[in-house]
């Protein structure tokens, strides 16, 4: 797909690091499958994966986690 940010690059499959913050919780997830613009590096994470990341962040916040760094694991 064409990059929505730079409008010049095409995206390619790759891995991203996603950082989610909520209140006092910061969750960093490495190795998330994403489409990455070859021109500007903008990262696009799919809807299903985003939903899983948000669930993980919600669970971490409920447990009182302040900072957590995880590796993405496909279901």
TIFI-410733 format. One record per residue (C-alpha): residue in three letters; chain; x, y, z. Coordinates in nm, 2 decimals, always signed. Example, Ala and Ser with C-alpha at 12.3 -4.5 7.8 and 13.67 -1.06 7.14 Angstrom:
2
rec resn = Ala; chain = A; xx = +1.23; yy = -0.45; zz = +0.78 $
rec resn = Ser; chain = A; xx = +1.37; yy = -0.11; zz = +0.71 $
! end
This chain:
75
rec resn = Unk; chain = A; xx = +0.00; yy = +0.00; zz = +0.00 $
rec resn = Unk; chain = A; xx = +0.11; yy = +0.36; zz = -0.04 $
rec resn = Unk; chain = A; xx = +0.22; yy = +0.54; zz = +0.27 $
rec resn = Unk; chain = A; xx = -0.05; yy = +0.77; zz = +0.41 $
rec resn = Unk; chain = A; xx = +0.21; yy = +1.00; zz = +0.57 $
rec resn = Unk; chain = A; xx = +0.48; yy = +1.07; zz = +0.30 $
rec resn = Unk; chain = A; xx = +0.26; yy = +0.97; zz = +0.00 $
rec resn = Unk; chain = A; xx = +0.57; yy = +0.85; zz = -0.18 $
rec resn = Unk; chain = A; xx = +0.68; yy = +0.52; zz = -0.03 $
rec resn = Unk; chain = A; xx = +0.53; yy = +0.17; zz = -0.05 $
rec resn = Unk; chain = A; xx = +0.49; yy = -0.04; zz = +0.26 $
rec resn = Unk; chain = A; xx = +0.66; yy = -0.37; zz = +0.31 $
rec resn = Unk; chain = A; xx = +0.61; yy = -0.64; zz = +0.58 $
rec resn = Unk; chain = A; xx = +0.84; yy = -0.60; zz = +0.88 $
rec resn = Unk; chain = A; xx = +0.86; yy = -0.58; zz = +1.26 $
rec resn = Unk; chain = A; xx = +0.78; yy = -0.28; zz = +1.48 $
rec resn = Unk; chain = A; xx = +0.82; yy = -0.18; zz = +1.84 $
rec resn = Unk; chain = A; xx = +0.49; yy = -0.05; zz = +1.99 $
rec resn = Unk; chain = A; xx = +0.48; yy = +0.16; zz = +2.30 $
rec resn = Unk; chain = A; xx = +0.14; yy = +0.19; zz = +2.48 $
rec resn = Unk; chain = A; xx = +0.09; yy = +0.42; zz = +2.78 $
rec resn = Unk; chain = A; xx = -0.21; yy = +0.44; zz = +3.01 $
rec resn = Unk; chain = A; xx = -0.21; yy = +0.63; zz = +3.34 $
rec resn = Unk; chain = A; xx = +0.09; yy = +0.49; zz = +3.52 $
rec resn = Unk; chain = A; xx = +0.15; yy = +0.19; zz = +3.29 $
rec resn = Unk; chain = A; xx = +0.40; yy = +0.18; zz = +3.00 $
rec resn = Unk; chain = A; xx = +0.40; yy = -0.13; zz = +2.79 $
rec resn = Unk; chain = A; xx = +0.66; yy = -0.18; zz = +2.52 $
rec resn = Unk; chain = A; xx = +0.61; yy = -0.47; zz = +2.28 $
rec resn = Unk; chain = A; xx = +0.89; yy = -0.56; zz = +2.04 $
rec resn = Unk; chain = A; xx = +0.87; yy = -0.76; zz = +1.72 $
rec resn = Unk; chain = A; xx = +0.51; yy = -0.67; zz = +1.63 $
rec resn = Unk; chain = A; xx = +0.42; yy = -0.76; zz = +1.27 $
rec resn = Unk; chain = A; xx = +0.36; yy = -0.44; zz = +1.07 $
rec resn = Unk; chain = A; xx = +0.37; yy = -0.28; zz = +0.73 $
rec resn = Unk; chain = A; xx = +0.66; yy = -0.03; zz = +0.72 $
rec resn = Unk; chain = A; xx = +0.70; yy = +0.25; zz = +0.47 $
rec resn = Unk; chain = A; xx = +1.03; yy = +0.20; zz = +0.27 $
rec resn = Unk; chain = A; xx = +1.06; yy = +0.58; zz = +0.23 $
rec resn = Unk; chain = A; xx = +0.98; yy = +0.74; zz = +0.57 $
rec resn = Unk; chain = A; xx = +0.96; yy = +0.44; zz = +0.81 $
rec resn = Unk; chain = A; xx = +0.60; yy = +0.50; zz = +0.92 $
rec resn = Unk; chain = A; xx = +0.46; yy = +0.18; zz = +1.08 $
rec resn = Unk; chain = A; xx = +0.11; yy = +0.04; zz = +1.02 $
rec resn = Unk; chain = A; xx = -0.02; yy = -0.23; zz = +1.26 $
rec resn = Unk; chain = A; xx = -0.32; yy = -0.43; zz = +1.15 $
rec resn = Unk; chain = A; xx = -0.66; yy = -0.41; zz = +1.32 $
rec resn = Unk; chain = A; xx = -0.65; yy = -0.76; zz = +1.47 $
rec resn = Unk; chain = A; xx = -0.30; yy = -0.72; zz = +1.61 $
rec resn = Unk; chain = A; xx = -0.39; yy = -0.38; zz = +1.75 $
rec resn = Unk; chain = A; xx = -0.68; yy = -0.52; zz = +1.93 $
rec resn = Unk; chain = A; xx = -0.46; yy = -0.79; zz = +2.09 $
rec resn = Unk; chain = A; xx = -0.20; yy = -0.52; zz = +2.20 $
rec resn = Unk; chain = A; xx = -0.47; yy = -0.31; zz = +2.36 $
rec resn = Unk; chain = A; xx = -0.60; yy = -0.61; zz = +2.55 $
rec resn = Unk; chain = A; xx = -0.25; yy = -0.68; zz = +2.68 $
rec resn = Unk; chain = A; xx = -0.21; yy = -0.32; zz = +2.78 $
rec resn = Unk; chain = A; xx = -0.54; yy = -0.33; zz = +2.97 $
rec resn = Unk; chain = A; xx = -0.44; yy = -0.64; zz = +3.16 $
rec resn = Unk; chain = A; xx = -0.10; yy = -0.49; zz = +3.25 $
rec resn = Unk; chain = A; xx = -0.28; yy = -0.17; zz = +3.38 $
rec resn = Unk; chain = A; xx = -0.52; yy = -0.38; zz = +3.59 $
rec resn = Unk; chain = A; xx = -0.23; yy = -0.56; zz = +3.75 $
rec resn = Unk; chain = A; xx = -0.06; yy = -0.24; zz = +3.84 $
rec resn = Unk; chain = A; xx = +0.24; yy = -0.28; zz = +3.61 $
rec resn = Unk; chain = A; xx = +0.44; yy = +0.04; zz = +3.58 $
rec resn = Unk; chain = A; xx = +0.68; yy = -0.06; zz = +3.30 $
rec resn = Unk; chain = A; xx = +0.70; yy = -0.39; zz = +3.11 $
rec resn = Unk; chain = A; xx = +0.89; yy = -0.48; zz = +2.79 $
rec resn = Unk; chain = A; xx = +0.76; yy = -0.79; zz = +2.60 $
rec resn = Unk; chain = A; xx = +0.83; yy = -0.97; zz = +2.28 $
rec resn = Unk; chain = A; xx = +0.52; yy = -1.01; zz = +2.06 $
rec resn = Unk; chain = A; xx = +0.39; yy = -1.37; zz = +2.04 $
rec resn = Unk; chain = A; xx = +0.14; yy = -1.46; zz = +1.77 $
rec resn = Unk; chain = A; xx = -0.17; yy = -1.64; zz = +1.90 $
! end
